[in-house]
Amino acid sequence: MTGKLAFLFPGQGAQVVGMGKEMAEQYPAAAEVFKRADEALGFSLSEIIWNGPEDQLRLTYYTQPAILTTSIAFLEVLKAEGIAPAATAGHSLGEYSALVAAGAMKFEDAVRVVHARGKFMDEAVPAGLGAMSAVMGVDREQLAAICREVSVTHGPVELANVNSPGQVVISGKAEAVEEAGRVLKENKGKVTPLVVSGPFHSSLMQPAADKLAAVLQNIEIEDAAVPVIANVTAAPVQTAAEIRNALTRQVSSSVLWEDSVLAMRNELGIETFVEIGPGKVLTGLLKRIDKTAKGLLINSPDTYAATVAALKGEPAEC
């Protein structure tokens, strides 16, 4: 496979009980990552990941370190193949996996930070006061304008995740999200309320961002070995200062995923994207963003073997 290669890492929502267990059973390098997570956190995260129950795994402060750990377990096995990226990126929480992959953060630090991040996000807004909805079929600019108008009268509602053309998630005060949904339906938009514990990636998450900033100041962050595309700007960050700033802002800002993929394609010349971690959400979004981009997947031993074979059959220039 010719051309530059990027690694992509999924965010919250990709979790499933049992994820990564087969990989850990077959590859000691993967099993070691789960063990390191348990030791770093001081409790058995691997037990929650592999055996549930599902409602416990869905708790934000377990979900976030669980997805990070599973993603890095797959990554550690891949490293042995000598396959390296020219850039990395992750969706929301996945940005921490991308930073570990780029050598900017130690895994143990990252897993502790995202566990705290999950707690801060869970505590930022009382249950029931915030909401999120997925919106399809409405132009991004029109959607942003509707959110601005509704915010004036009903409280904040903002673009949380700009995932792909025609697919955006809005977030904010529950009554504002509901009103925006009503207006969007009048404008032929398809609106789907999401089952979430808070209004993530909205200005209501600022208390969580403030707490996270304090934690990040005490974490050792190195300059990244390759560009990491930041969610908040869809632009590369590499220095420790840029990374801290981007991670702090990310909690209460939009995830510019569509823009991030296009930046990797058009500015960095990335031709092949490998999604590493549970699920296949990012591979699906990639097809909606740029049908000419090549997408590969590592979310099981089978997909790992197939992806490595594909990459080694036509070596990527990194």
N, C-alpha and C positions, 0 to 999 in steps of 0.2 A: 504494500500500500504506500503510494508516494505522497509527499506533501507533509506539511507540519501537523503536529498532533497536539490536541488539548485534552486534559482530563476534566470532567464535570462531576460534581458531587451533589446528590439530592438533599432536600430539606425536609422539614416536618410534613407528615402526611404519607411518607413512603414506608412507615414502620409496619411490620407484621410479626406476630409471635413466631419464633423459630428462625428468624432471618440470620443468615451467616453460620448456622449450626453445621450444615453439611460441609461448608468450606473449612470450618475449624476442625472437623473430624478428619478431613483429608489432608490438610496442610498445617503442619506445626507452626508456621509463621503466622497464620491467621489465629490459631488458638492462643498464641502468645499475646496477641493484641487484646483479646477479651480478658485474659488474666491481668494484663497491665492496667486495664480500665478498672477492674475490681479493686486492685491494690491502690490505685490513685484515688478512688472515691471512698474507700473504706467500707464498701458494702458490695454484695454480689449483683452487679448490674447484669452480668451474663445470665444469671438465673431468671431475671425479669425478661430479658430479651428472648431467651429460648423457651421458657415455660410459662410466661405470662404471670397472672391473668392479663387479658387484653386491656381491660379498663385501667390496670396499673401502668402498662406500657404506654397508654395514651396520655398519661399525665405529662405535661410539658417538660417538667424537670427530669423525667426519666426518658421521654422520647428523644430529647435533643442529644444527650450523651450516647443513647443507644444507636441512633442513626450514624453519628460520628464514628463510634467504635466499629460498627459493621462495615462502614465505608473504608476505614483505614485497614481493617483486617484484609479486605480484598486487595487493597493497594499494596500491602506488605508482600503478599504472594506475587503480585505482578512485578514488583521491584526485582525479584530474582531473575526475571527474564531479560533484564537490561533494557526495558522499554521505558523511556522518559519523555515527559511532555515539553512542549515549547511554551505552554501557558496553562494555567489552571483557573477554574471558576467554580463557585458553588451557589446554589439557590438558598438564600437566607442563611439558616443554620449551616448549610453546606459550604459556606465561605470559610468556615473554620477547618473543614476537611481539606479544602483547597490550599489553605495556608500551611497545614501540616505537610501536604504533598509537595509544596514549594520550599520546604525547609525553613519557613519563617516562625513556626511554633512547634514546640515539642508536643507530642501526642498527650502526655500526662497533663500538661498545662491546659491544653485545649479541652480535654474531657472534663476537667474541673471547672473551667470557665463556662462551658455551655450548660453544665449542671446548674451553676449559679444563675446564668442567663435565663434558664427556664423558670427558676424560682422567681426572679425579678419580674419577668413578663407575666407570670401567673398572679403576682401580688399587685401589679400596677393599677389594675382596674377591677373593682368589685364585680363578682359574677352577675351576669345579666345586664350590665350597663353598657357593654360593648358588643359589637357584632361584625361579621364579615359576610360578604356575598360575592359569588363568582358572576361575572357579567360577560355575555357573548353577543356578538352582532352589533356592537356600537363602536363607532370610531373613537380612538383614544382622546382626541381633543374635545369632541362632543361630550364624552363621559366626564372629563375633567371639568368642563364648564358646568355641567349639571351638578356635580359634587360641590363646586364652589357656591352655586346658587342655594343649594339645600343647606349648606353649612351656615349661611347667614341667619337662617330662621330656626334650624333644628339642631345646631351643634356640629362638631367636626365629622365629616365623612370625606375620605381621601383615597387616592389610588394606592393600593398596598403592593400588589404584584402585577407588573406589566409583563405577562408571560409570553404572549405571542400575538400576532395580528388578530384582533377580534376577541382576545381572551384576556380579561383583566379582572383582578380581585379588588373590591373596595372594602374599606375598613373604617370604623369610627364608632361614634355614639350609636347605640342600638336604634333609637327612634330616627336618627338621621340616615342610617343605612336603610332602614325600612322605607322612609320617604323617597330616598334616591331610587330605590328599587321600583317604587310605584311610578315615578316619572320615567324611568328607563323603559319600563314595560309599555308605557304610552308611546315611546319612541322606537317601538319594535325590538327592544332588547330582550334577551333571555336572561333572567335573573334567578340564581340558585343560592339560597341561604346556606352557609357552611356551618357545620357543627364544630365550633372552636371554643376555647376557654377564654378568649379575649380578643380585643381589636388590634391584632398584631400589625406592625409596620404602619401605624398611624401616630399622629402627634400625642394621642392619649398614652402612648408607651414612653413618654419622656422620663417619667420617674424611674423606669427600668433602665433607660439609657444612662441616666445619671449614676445609678448604682454600679452599672457595668463599667463605666469609665474608671471608677475608683479601683475596681478589681483588675482591669487591664493595665493600670499603672504599675501594678506589682508583679506582672507577668513578663518574663523575658521574651522579647520578640526580636528576631534577627531580620536583616534584610532578606527578601525572598530571592531564591536562586533563579526563578523565572517569573515573568509578570503574572500577577494575580488580578483578575478583573473584579473590581469592587462593585457590589450591588448598587450602591448609592449614586455612583457616577458613570457606571459602565465604561470605566477607564482603568488602565493598569495602575496598580500600586506595587511598590517594591521595598521602599524604606520602612523601617520600624515605625517612624512617626506617622507616615501616611496610613499604615495598616491600623494603628490604634485609632486614629481619627475616623477611618472608614467603618470600623467595627462598632464604635460608639454611636455614630450617626445611623447606622443600618437599622437598629432596633425600632426607631420611630420614623423611618423614611421608606420611600418606595423601593421595592426590589425591581430594578430595571433589567429584567432577564432578556427580553427581546433585544434590547439595545446592546447588552453584553455579548450575546452571540454574534450579532452583526459586527460589533467592534473586533471580535476575534477573527471573523471571516475577512473583513474588509481592511482592517488596519494591521493585524498581525499575520495575515495570510494563512490562517488555520484552515485545513481542508478536512481533517478527520477528528471527530469528537468521540471520546470514550466515556460513557457514563459509568461511574464506579460507585456501587452501593445498592441498597434495596430498592425495588421497584424499577420502573422504566418511564417515569413522568418526563424527564428531561429529553430523552430520546424522542418521545412523542412531540414535545414542543419544538425540538430542532426541525422536524419535518414540516411543521407549520411555519417556522421562521424562514427557513432556506432549504428548499427541496433539493438543491444541488450539493448540500453538505453531506458528508458520509458520517453516519452515526453507528457506533458499536456499543455493546453493553456488557458489563460484568456485574451480575447479581446472583450468580450461582456457579457451582463447579462446571456445569455444562457450558454456560455462556462465557465463562472465563476461558475454557479450552478453545472455544470457537473464535473468540476475539484475539487471543494470542496467536492462533494459527493464521488468522487474517492479517494481523500486523507483521508477523514474521515472513509471511508469503511475499509481501510487498513492503519492505522496510520503510518506515516513516523517517523523514529527514527532520531531526530535531535540533 
